[in-house]
């Protein structure tokens, strides 16, 4: 094992001294908050650790792009290290948030959607798993605007990586409107749900080839979207085959493969 560089040894010492100074200021210098009292002091840890965790995932995303461009192993190491640091700090943020919640809300935990999703993202990231919103009618992610609200709301707590969203077209929209929705969530895109419906919705299924005017540009948008964590592949998943016919499924798969080959 190589000895720790002198610079890192000095940095360790400086970090410990600054940490002790910060703790001292939190408990002995900062005035008592008038409304929440002593429990407000948790915020000095909670907010700071949440920010470090969020910035760590941002660094990991930048390092991932750098690795794909330069193919230099050091960027992969930087990205992995940033994720590991973020996990530690997000865990502290969630625990410190619960400590604040007990006297403030009367409970250690509340199943508020953003808080719960942040915890799921934290657990998934520790296992190198991704989490994706469904982008489905009748949910908070029925539209691109709704999906963005959930993604950005969770980013305040747990970052939006590995949290992403699937995408599927709303048959009530025009092709231009549907493509606009896809483009607005492309930076957080997971996978595509591919099918062709008529105006009648799920009861009005068509062969996939009838949707070429929508899906060819949609596949091009997906191909240009930021890569998934770990350079995992992005999939176009066939759904809602006309008449649930197995022969039509084979035909649709051939159509989809041909389109992908044109990208």
Beta strands, then each sheet from edge to edge (+ up, - down):
strand 1: 131-133
strand 2: 163-167
strand 3: 189-194
strand 4: 197-198
strand 5: 201-205
strand 6: 236-238
sheet 1: 1+ 2+ 3+ 6+
sheet 2: 4+ 5-
end
